[in-house]
């Protein structure tokens, strides 16, 4: 483990909470944060066609992996108030294609400066205390220092309904010039059977024969 960098790792005192970043494994956080994670992401199980909700084991792995930075906000009693995860080892994100980012961002990729943001959550009683902006500031400073690019995925519900990309754009640009844009879109279709149609044609038959 590398020594903490006070510029990029903190800690930063925001009064109501303190924020710090580390890659130290934090298995102790699983029990504390799992209920908050389910409260935050659980509704996406029925609002997004892609799976956006991690299993408890996947969630614990993200808290324990030394390839992942964890921006952890704690209150005055030391209890977690918010969490954001970030990595520049895209192999830790099995639902994305590292080859895509290596192809489209070859310079940043060669320098280890392609980042991916994973979990972001804030305790309800701290959502008016600036925890999320503070975590985005820390994340943005790390990416800017590397002259890098940070990717993240948002389902349509959080894109159109909550405007998360626009909010992230605004917060990151408080740190340094960033351009936030969509690089891919996945659409899910269904073909729903509507019942027996009149004049149904069987195999081997032709209409008008």
Backbone as JSON, one array per atom type, in Angstrom:
{
  "sequence": "XXXXXXXXXXXXXXXXXXXXXXXXXXXXXXXXXXXXXXXXXXXXXXXXXXXXXXXXXXXXXXXXXXXXXXXXXXXXXXXXXXXXXXXXXXXXXXXXXXXXXXXXXXXXXXXXXXXXXXXXXXXXXXXXXXXXXXXXXXXXXXXXXXXXXXXXXXXXXXXXXXXXXXXXXXXXXXXXXXXXXXXXXXXXXXXXXXXXXXXXXXXXXXXXX",
  "N": [[0.84, -1.19, 0.0], [0.52, 2.22, -0.81], [1.84, 5.26, 0.62], [-0.4, 7.65, 2.11], [-1.52, 10.4, 0.13], [-1.71, 13.66, 0.93], [-2.9, 15.6, -0.64], [-4.49, 14.3, -2.56], [-5.72, 12.29, -1.13], [-6.66, 13.24, 1.28], [-7.09, 13.52, 4.87], [-10.15, 15.52, 4.57], [-11.72, 18.13, 6.21], [-15.01, 18.88, 6.61], [-16.6, 20.01, 8.45], [-19.48, 19.13, 9.31], [-18.93, 16.6, 8.54], [-16.17, 14.37, 7.83], [-13.98, 13.69, 5.16], [-12.16, 11.16, 3.53], [-9.78, 9.37, 1.5], [-8.87, 6.11, 0.46], [-7.19, 3.04, -0.39], [-7.13, 0.96, 1.31], [-8.3, -2.17, 2.43], [-11.67, -2.52, 3.52], [-13.43, -4.37, 5.04], [-15.03, -4.18, 7.22], [-16.93, -2.32, 6.66], [-19.01, -3.41, 5.25], [-21.27, -4.54, 6.65], [-22.17, -2.19, 7.83], [-22.83, -0.49, 5.69], [-24.34, -1.92, 3.83], [-27.26, -2.02, 4.2], [-27.87, 0.68, 3.57], [-26.95, 0.77, 0.95], [-28.75, -0.99, -0.34], [-31.1, 0.45, 0.08], [-30.56, 2.68, -1.49], [-29.92, 1.72, -4.1], [-31.59, -0.44, -4.53], [-34.27, 0.05, -5.63], [-33.73, 0.18, -8.37], [-33.81, -2.34, -9.34], [-36.26, -2.91, -10.44], [-36.61, -0.83, -12.13], [-34.74, -0.61, -14.09], [-33.58, -2.31, -16.96], [-31.11, -3.55, -17.25], [-28.89, -5.12, -14.92], [-28.39, -3.35, -12.09], [-27.97, -3.58, -9.44], [-25.81, -4.69, -7.04], [-24.83, -7.89, -5.7], [-24.62, -8.88, -2.25], [-22.14, -10.07, -1.87], [-20.67, -9.08, -4.07], [-20.73, -6.39, -3.48], [-19.3, -6.35, -1.06], [-16.84, -7.18, -2.05], [-16.04, -4.95, -3.53], [-15.49, -3.2, -1.51], [-13.28, -4.29, -0.39], [-11.27, -4.63, -2.23], [-8.0, -3.88, -3.17], [-7.42, -2.49, -5.43], [-9.17, -0.51, -5.74], [-10.16, 2.79, -5.08], [-11.57, 4.25, -2.19], [-13.7, 6.7, -1.34], [-14.56, 7.87, 1.58], [-16.94, 9.25, 3.65], [-17.35, 10.34, 6.96], [-19.28, 10.83, 9.92], [-19.38, 12.96, 12.9], [-19.2, 11.08, 14.89], [-17.8, 9.09, 13.76], [-19.19, 7.35, 12.16], [-20.15, 5.93, 9.0], [-21.06, 8.22, 6.45], [-21.2, 8.58, 3.79], [-20.21, 7.23, 0.58], [-18.03, 6.77, -2.16], [-16.76, 4.96, -4.88], [-13.84, 4.33, -6.86], [-11.8, 3.4, -9.61], [-8.82, 2.62, -11.5], [-8.32, 0.3, -12.68], [-9.91, -1.43, -14.77], [-10.66, -4.04, -14.86], [-11.82, -4.68, -12.51], [-14.43, -4.13, -12.78], [-16.71, -6.06, -13.84], [-18.91, -5.83, -15.54], [-18.42, -4.15, -17.67], [-16.64, -3.3, -20.74], [-13.3, -3.37, -20.93], [-11.75, -3.24, -23.26], [-13.15, -1.53, -24.94], [-12.73, 1.03, -23.83], [-9.96, 1.16, -23.91], [-9.58, 1.25, -26.66], [-10.9, 3.62, -27.47], [-9.77, 5.61, -25.92], [-6.83, 5.78, -26.17], [-4.42, 7.14, -25.41], [-4.82, 7.96, -22.71], [-5.32, 5.44, -21.67], [-2.86, 4.13, -22.0], [-1.41, 5.38, -20.08], [-2.49, 4.6, -17.73], [-4.68, 6.09, -16.98], [-7.39, 5.92, -17.33], [-10.32, 5.93, -15.7], [-12.89, 4.46, -13.64], [-15.97, 5.08, -12.18], [-17.68, 3.66, -9.53], [-19.7, 2.72, -7.08], [-21.83, 5.14, -5.57], [-23.09, 6.63, -2.78], [-25.1, 8.19, -0.26], [-25.83, 8.8, 3.12], [-29.19, 9.24, 4.21], [-29.71, 11.36, 6.14], [-27.61, 13.03, 5.69], [-27.74, 14.11, 3.21], [-28.16, 16.75, 2.64], [-25.92, 18.0, 3.37], [-23.79, 18.34, 1.67], [-22.23, 16.11, 1.02], [-22.11, 14.44, -1.26], [-21.23, 16.29, -3.36], [-18.69, 16.85, -2.22], [-17.41, 14.36, -2.38], [-17.36, 14.03, -5.15], [-15.67, 16.13, -5.78], [-13.22, 15.28, -4.68], [-12.84, 12.94, -6.21], [-12.76, 14.08, -8.8], [-10.45, 15.66, -8.62], [-8.44, 13.72, -8.48], [-8.66, 12.46, -10.99], [-8.2, 14.65, -12.67], [-5.57, 15.3, -11.93], [-4.23, 13.21, -13.07], [-4.59, 13.75, -15.67], [-6.73, 12.51, -16.93], [-9.53, 10.37, -17.85], [-12.8, 9.77, -16.74], [-15.18, 7.29, -16.42], [-18.63, 6.36, -16.14], [-21.69, 4.63, -15.42], [-25.16, 5.08, -16.07], [-28.52, 4.42, -15.57], [-31.56, 4.83, -17.55], [-33.59, 5.81, -15.9], [-32.25, 7.21, -13.83], [-30.9, 8.97, -15.41], [-32.71, 10.49, -17.17], [-34.72, 10.93, -15.3], [-33.52, 11.89, -12.9], [-31.34, 13.35, -13.66], [-28.58, 12.79, -13.29], [-26.09, 12.66, -14.82], [-25.89, 15.37, -15.7], [-25.71, 16.69, -13.26], [-23.32, 15.61, -12.3], [-21.56, 16.54, -14.26], [-21.67, 19.3, -13.71], [-20.59, 19.36, -11.1], [-18.01, 18.25, -11.42], [-16.85, 20.13, -13.07], [-16.44, 22.2, -11.39], [-14.05, 21.61, -10.33], [-12.09, 21.19, -12.36], [-11.65, 21.71, -15.93], [-13.92, 19.68, -17.52], [-15.44, 17.52, -19.9], [-18.47, 16.11, -20.11], [-20.01, 13.43, -21.61], [-22.18, 11.19, -23.41], [-21.07, 7.96, -24.32], [-21.97, 5.57, -25.21], [-24.99, 3.73, -25.77], [-27.31, 1.5, -24.5], [-30.04, -0.31, -25.54], [-33.0, -1.96, -24.6], [-35.21, -4.34, -25.89], [-38.48, -5.77, -26.24], [-40.41, -8.46, -27.55], [-43.59, -8.91, -27.48], [-46.03, -11.36, -27.2], [-49.22, -11.1, -28.61], [-51.49, -12.58, -28.68], [-53.66, -14.98, -30.33], [-53.73, -14.54, -33.75], [-56.16, -13.59, -36.22], [-56.71, -15.54, -39.13], [-54.29, -16.85, -39.13], [-51.21, -17.88, -40.48], [-49.8, -20.97, -41.19], [-46.72, -22.9, -40.93], [-45.07, -23.36, -44.0], [-47.15, -22.46, -45.53], [-48.57, -19.98, -47.69], [-49.73, -16.68, -47.89], [-52.58, -15.84, -49.76], [-52.41, -17.97, -51.42]],
  "CA": [[0.0, 0.0, 0.0], [1.29, 3.45, -0.87], [1.55, 6.23, 1.67], [-1.46, 8.59, 1.72], [-1.18, 11.69, -0.46], [-2.65, 14.59, 1.56], [-3.61, 16.39, -1.66], [-5.49, 13.48, -3.25], [-6.36, 11.33, -0.23], [-7.19, 13.87, 2.48], [-8.53, 13.81, 5.07], [-10.67, 16.88, 4.44], [-12.72, 18.41, 7.24], [-16.12, 19.69, 6.11], [-17.44, 20.42, 9.57], [-20.45, 18.1, 9.68], [-18.36, 15.3, 8.22], [-14.79, 14.33, 7.35], [-13.84, 12.83, 3.99], [-10.8, 10.67, 3.26], [-9.73, 8.38, 0.44], [-7.87, 5.07, 0.72], [-7.39, 1.71, -1.0], [-7.06, -0.04, 2.36], [-9.51, -2.99, 2.49], [-12.57, -2.15, 4.6], [-14.48, -5.37, 5.16], [-15.91, -3.79, 8.31], [-17.97, -1.41, 6.19], [-20.09, -4.12, 4.57], [-22.46, -4.59, 7.5], [-22.66, -0.84, 8.1], [-23.31, 0.21, 4.5], [-25.2, -2.74, 2.98], [-28.66, -1.56, 4.2], [-27.95, 1.94, 2.83], [-26.79, 0.45, -0.47], [-30.01, -1.54, -0.82], [-32.07, 1.55, 0.06], [-30.22, 3.58, -2.58], [-29.91, 1.09, -5.42], [-32.59, -1.49, -4.64], [-35.37, 0.34, -6.56], [-33.34, 0.01, -9.77], [-34.06, -3.73, -9.74], [-37.47, -2.93, -11.26], [-36.66, 0.38, -12.96], [-33.72, -0.72, -15.14], [-33.52, -3.66, -17.53], [-29.8, -4.1, -16.89], [-28.74, -5.31, -13.48], [-27.62, -2.28, -11.47], [-27.88, -3.85, -8.01], [-24.81, -5.7, -6.72], [-25.11, -8.81, -4.61], [-23.86, -8.54, -1.05], [-20.76, -10.51, -2.08], [-20.04, -8.13, -4.98], [-20.58, -5.14, -2.73], [-18.19, -6.55, -0.13], [-15.6, -7.24, -2.83], [-15.64, -3.58, -3.9], [-14.98, -2.56, -0.3], [-12.07, -4.97, 0.06], [-10.29, -4.7, -3.31], [-6.97, -2.85, -3.06], [-7.34, -1.75, -6.7], [-10.29, 0.44, -5.72], [-10.14, 3.88, -4.1], [-12.84, 4.45, -1.51], [-13.9, 8.01, -0.73], [-15.48, 7.59, 2.68], [-17.3, 10.36, 4.53], [-17.81, 9.88, 8.28], [-19.82, 11.9, 10.76], [-18.58, 13.3, 14.07], [-19.04, 9.88, 15.7], [-17.04, 8.11, 12.99], [-20.08, 6.46, 11.4], [-20.17, 6.27, 7.58], [-22.11, 9.13, 5.99], [-21.23, 8.53, 2.33], [-19.16, 6.43, -0.04], [-17.87, 6.71, -3.61], [-15.63, 4.12, -5.26], [-13.19, 4.71, -8.11], [-10.67, 2.53, -9.95], [-8.24, 2.72, -12.84], [-8.17, -1.08, -13.14], [-11.28, -1.71, -15.19], [-10.96, -5.45, -14.65], [-12.62, -4.8, -11.29], [-15.82, -3.86, -13.15], [-16.96, -7.13, -14.81], [-20.03, -5.56, -16.44], [-18.03, -3.26, -18.75], [-15.61, -3.82, -21.64], [-12.06, -2.57, -20.92], [-11.28, -3.04, -24.64], [-13.82, -0.34, -25.48], [-12.07, 2.24, -23.34], [-8.59, 1.14, -24.43], [-9.63, 1.63, -28.08], [-11.37, 5.0, -27.65], [-8.93, 6.54, -25.16], [-5.54, 5.09, -26.16], [-3.39, 7.86, -24.66], [-5.11, 7.82, -21.27], [-5.18, 4.02, -21.32], [-1.43, 3.79, -21.91], [-0.87, 6.0, -18.87], [-3.26, 4.17, -16.57], [-5.48, 7.25, -16.6], [-8.81, 5.69, -17.57], [-10.92, 5.61, -14.41], [-14.31, 4.12, -13.64], [-16.63, 5.34, -10.89], [-18.62, 2.58, -9.25], [-20.78, 3.02, -6.14], [-21.93, 6.42, -4.87], [-24.27, 6.68, -1.93], [-25.03, 9.13, 0.86], [-26.83, 8.55, 4.15], [-30.28, 10.22, 4.04], [-29.63, 12.54, 6.99], [-26.48, 13.85, 5.28], [-27.88, 14.48, 1.8], [-28.18, 18.21, 2.54], [-24.67, 18.5, 3.95], [-22.74, 18.47, 0.66], [-21.36, 14.94, 0.99], [-21.88, 14.0, -2.65], [-20.3, 17.22, -4.02], [-17.34, 16.7, -1.68], [-16.83, 13.14, -2.92], [-17.08, 14.3, -6.55], [-14.5, 17.0, -5.81], [-12.06, 14.42, -4.47], [-12.7, 12.1, -7.4], [-12.36, 14.92, -9.92], [-9.06, 16.09, -8.45], [-7.57, 12.59, -8.81], [-8.69, 12.28, -12.43], [-7.54, 15.81, -13.27], [-4.14, 15.2, -11.68], [-3.71, 12.21, -14.0], [-5.0, 14.16, -17.02], [-7.4, 11.29, -17.34], [-10.94, 10.32, -18.19], [-13.53, 8.93, -15.8], [-16.43, 6.79, -16.99], [-19.63, 5.87, -15.19], [-22.91, 4.23, -16.12], [-26.39, 5.58, -15.47], [-29.7, 3.92, -16.27], [-32.42, 5.91, -18.04], [-34.34, 6.37, -14.78], [-31.42, 8.21, -13.16], [-30.47, 9.94, -16.41], [-33.81, 11.4, -17.49], [-35.52, 11.25, -14.13], [-32.81, 12.6, -11.85], [-30.31, 14.21, -14.24], [-27.29, 12.57, -12.64], [-24.95, 13.1, -15.63], [-25.79, 16.83, -15.68], [-25.23, 17.09, -11.94], [-21.91, 15.23, -12.24], [-20.87, 17.51, -15.11], [-21.57, 20.57, -12.97], [-19.7, 19.22, -9.95], [-16.63, 18.03, -11.87], [-16.33, 21.36, -13.66], [-15.99, 23.07, -10.31], [-12.68, 21.2, -10.01], [-11.24, 21.39, -13.53], [-12.47, 21.58, -17.13], [-14.3, 18.34, -17.94], [-16.56, 17.4, -20.83], [-19.22, 14.89, -19.83], [-20.82, 13.07, -22.77], [-22.51, 9.77, -23.54], [-20.22, 7.26, -25.28], [-22.68, 4.4, -25.72], [-26.35, 3.57, -25.27], [-27.83, 0.14, -24.62], [-31.5, -0.32, -25.52], [-33.59, -3.29, -24.43], [-36.47, -4.48, -26.58], [-39.25, -7.0, -26.02], [-41.43, -8.83, -28.53], [-44.64, -9.47, -26.63], [-47.09, -12.05, -27.93], [-50.48, -10.38, -28.4], [-52.63, -13.46, -28.79], [-53.85, -15.64, -31.61], [-54.19, -13.63, -34.8], [-57.1, -14.15, -37.19], [-56.09, -15.87, -40.41], [-52.9, -17.21, -38.88], [-50.62, -18.71, -41.52], [-48.92, -21.98, -40.63], [-45.47, -23.17, -41.65], [-45.21, -23.95, -45.32], [-48.26, -21.86, -46.23], [-48.38, -18.62, -48.15], [-50.97, -15.92, -48.01], [-53.05, -15.62, -51.13], [-52.14, -19.14, -52.25]],
  "C": [[0.88, 1.24, 0.0], [0.92, 4.37, 0.28], [0.47, 7.19, 1.2], [-0.87, 9.88, 1.15], [-2.16, 12.7, 0.11], [-3.44, 15.43, 0.57], [-4.75, 15.58, -2.26], [-6.26, 12.54, -2.33], [-6.98, 11.96, 1.01], [-6.43, 13.43, 3.72], [-8.87, 15.3, 4.92], [-11.81, 17.06, 5.44], [-13.77, 19.35, 6.68], [-17.06, 20.12, 7.23], [-18.38, 19.31, 10.02], [-19.93, 16.71, 9.41], [-16.9, 15.47, 7.79], [-14.72, 13.33, 6.2], [-12.39, 12.43, 3.82], [-10.88, 9.58, 2.2], [-8.62, 7.38, 0.72], [-8.2, 3.84, -0.11], [-7.29, 0.61, 0.05], [-8.37, -0.85, 2.39], [-10.35, -2.63, 3.71], [-13.74, -3.14, 4.68], [-15.47, -5.01, 6.26], [-17.06, -2.9, 7.86], [-19.17, -2.14, 5.59], [-21.36, -4.12, 5.4], [-23.05, -3.2, 7.71], [-23.35, -0.21, 6.89], [-24.27, -0.61, 3.63], [-26.66, -2.3, 3.03], [-28.83, -0.25, 3.43], [-27.81, 1.7, 1.34], [-28.1, -0.07, -1.04], [-31.09, -0.46, -0.89], [-31.85, 2.45, -1.15], [-30.41, 2.95, -3.94], [-31.0, 0.05, -5.62], [-33.72, -1.19, -5.62], [-35.02, 0.15, -8.03], [-33.57, -1.41, -10.26], [-35.3, -3.82, -10.62], [-37.58, -1.72, -12.18], [-35.65, 0.36, -14.09], [-33.66, -2.15, -15.64], [-32.18, -4.33, -17.25], [-29.71, -4.23, -15.38], [-27.83, -4.23, -12.91], [-27.4, -2.52, -9.98], [-26.89, -4.98, -7.78], [-25.36, -6.68, -5.7], [-24.29, -8.36, -3.4], [-22.38, -8.92, -1.22], [-20.01, -9.56, -3.0], [-19.79, -6.8, -4.3], [-19.4, -5.23, -1.77], [-16.86, -6.57, -0.86], [-15.11, -5.86, -3.2], [-15.08, -2.82, -2.7], [-13.64, -3.14, 0.14], [-10.96, -4.98, -0.98], [-9.29, -3.55, -3.23], [-6.74, -2.08, -4.37], [-8.4, -0.66, -6.78], [-10.05, 1.51, -4.67], [-11.53, 4.02, -3.5], [-12.83, 5.83, -0.85], [-14.98, 7.83, 0.32], [-15.69, 8.84, 3.52], [-17.82, 9.78, 5.84], [-18.3, 11.07, 9.08], [-18.94, 12.11, 11.99], [-18.34, 12.1, 14.98], [-18.25, 8.79, 14.98], [-17.88, 7.13, 12.2], [-20.11, 6.88, 9.94], [-21.35, 7.16, 7.21], [-22.21, 9.12, 4.47], [-20.06, 7.76, 1.79], [-19.2, 6.61, -1.55], [-16.66, 5.86, -3.9], [-15.14, 4.51, -6.65], [-12.03, 3.75, -8.36], [-10.1, 2.91, -11.3], [-7.82, 1.33, -13.34], [-9.56, -1.57, -13.51], [-11.65, -3.18, -15.11], [-11.79, -5.66, -13.39], [-14.1, -4.56, -11.57], [-16.25, -4.87, -14.22], [-18.08, -6.85, -15.8], [-19.69, -4.59, -17.57], [-16.93, -3.91, -19.59], [-14.37, -2.94, -21.58], [-11.55, -2.3, -22.33], [-11.91, -1.8, -25.27], [-13.08, 0.93, -25.09], [-10.62, 2.31, -23.81], [-8.56, 1.62, -25.88], [-9.95, 3.12, -28.24], [-10.51, 6.04, -26.92], [-7.51, 5.97, -25.03], [-4.46, 5.81, -25.35], [-3.59, 7.7, -23.16], [-4.92, 6.37, -20.82], [-3.72, 3.64, -21.11], [-0.8, 4.34, -20.64], [-1.6, 5.55, -17.6], [-4.19, 5.25, -16.06], [-6.93, 7.15, -17.06], [-9.41, 5.18, -16.26], [-12.39, 5.21, -14.6], [-14.86, 4.35, -12.25], [-17.7, 4.28, -10.68], [-19.77, 3.03, -8.37], [-20.69, 4.47, -5.68], [-23.21, 6.41, -4.07], [-24.03, 7.6, -0.75], [-26.15, 8.8, 1.84], [-27.92, 9.62, 4.09], [-30.14, 11.48, 4.89], [-28.45, 13.43, 6.66], [-26.6, 14.32, 3.82], [-28.0, 15.98, 1.58], [-26.91, 18.84, 3.09], [-23.52, 18.58, 2.94], [-21.8, 17.28, 0.58], [-21.06, 14.52, -0.45], [-20.99, 14.98, -3.41], [-18.86, 17.1, -3.52], [-16.66, 15.46, -2.25], [-16.5, 13.33, -4.4], [-15.87, 15.22, -6.71], [-13.23, 16.17, -5.65], [-11.79, 13.54, -5.67], [-12.18, 12.91, -8.58], [-10.91, 15.37, -9.83], [-8.09, 14.96, -8.8], [-7.51, 12.39, -10.32], [-7.98, 13.43, -13.13], [-6.04, 15.74, -13.09], [-3.47, 14.22, -12.64], [-3.95, 12.6, -15.46], [-5.76, 13.01, -17.69], [-8.84, 11.47, -17.76], [-11.62, 9.4, -17.18], [-14.87, 8.57, -16.43], [-17.35, 6.35, -15.86], [-20.87, 5.5, -15.98], [-24.13, 4.67, -15.33], [-27.56, 5.0, -16.26], [-30.6, 5.09, -16.66], [-33.18, 6.59, -16.9], [-33.54, 7.46, -14.08], [-30.9, 9.28, -14.12], [-31.57, 10.96, -16.65], [-34.57, 11.84, -16.25], [-34.83, 12.12, -13.1], [-31.65, 13.46, -12.37], [-28.93, 14.03, -13.64], [-26.09, 12.95, -13.51], [-24.77, 14.62, -15.63], [-25.27, 17.33, -14.34], [-23.75, 16.77, -11.8], [-21.07, 16.18, -13.08], [-20.64, 18.81, -14.35], [-20.56, 20.47, -11.83], [-18.25, 19.05, -10.38], [-16.03, 19.31, -12.42], [-16.06, 22.44, -12.62], [-14.53, 22.81, -9.96], [-11.72, 21.55, -11.13], [-12.13, 21.27, -14.75], [-12.68, 20.11, -17.51], [-15.41, 18.46, -18.97], [-17.24, 16.07, -20.57], [-20.14, 14.61, -21.02], [-21.09, 11.57, -22.76], [-21.6, 9.14, -24.59], [-20.88, 6.0, -25.83], [-24.06, 4.36, -25.09], [-26.77, 2.13, -25.51], [-29.34, 0.21, -24.53], [-31.99, -1.77, -25.41], [-34.96, -3.3, -25.08], [-37.16, -5.76, -26.12], [-40.17, -7.21, -27.2], [-42.5, -9.58, -27.77], [-45.74, -10.09, -27.47], [-48.44, -11.42, -27.59], [-51.71, -11.26, -28.55], [-52.76, -14.03, -30.19], [-54.42, -14.67, -32.63], [-55.14, -14.33, -35.74], [-56.36, -14.43, -38.49], [-54.63, -16.23, -40.27], [-52.4, -18.16, -39.96], [-49.66, -19.7, -40.89], [-47.64, -22.11, -41.43], [-45.77, -23.8, -42.99], [-46.37, -23.37, -46.12], [-47.9, -20.45, -46.68], [-49.73, -17.94, -48.25], [-51.33, -15.77, -49.51], [-52.85, -16.82, -52.03], [-53.47, -19.76, -52.69]]
}
